[in-house]
Amino acid sequence: MDKILSELLEEHRGDNETLSEKDDVDPDHHDFMDVMLSLLDGTIVEGFDSDTTIKDTILALIAGGVDTTSLNLTWGIYLLLENPHVKKKAKEELDIRVRKQSYYENM
């Protein structure tokens, strides 16, 4: 993953250098990587170089989005299994809202 992020960072850094040479670049158009590079490029943050800090931040955002969803689903299923009365109530509501028969069975 580090290699992929390093390549993306260098590619983005190269794109920014190419774009900065053009006169028709919109100065208000910045993505996350532009902002991170403009704030941290060439700096040392708590003993880590800017590339490491940027890559770690991106990885944390990616992993955070995945972990949050899977963790919440796992936790929700666990709680339903541990609380049969809540599971029964959830099933009843799904039966009402989604119906017991699927759309395709009615065709």
C-alpha positions, 0 to 999 in steps of 0.5 A: 500500500505504501508503494501505491500511495508513494506513486500517487503522491509523486504523480500528483506532485508532478501534475501540480508542477505541470499545472502551475506552469500553465496560465489558465489553471483555476487557482480555486480548484484544489483536491485533498492531495493539493491541500495536503501538499500545499500545507506540508510539502517539505516539512517535518511533522513530529519527526516524520517527513511530509510524504509519510504524513500525507500517506498516513493521513490518506490511509487513515481516511480510507481505512476509517471508512471501511472499518466503520461500516463493517464494525457497525454492521458486525456490532448491530448483528451481534446485538440483535443475536444477543437480544432476541426480543429486539431481533423479533421486533426488527423482523416484524418491522421488516416484514411490514415494510419490505413484505414477506413476498418479494417483488418477483414472486408477485409477477 
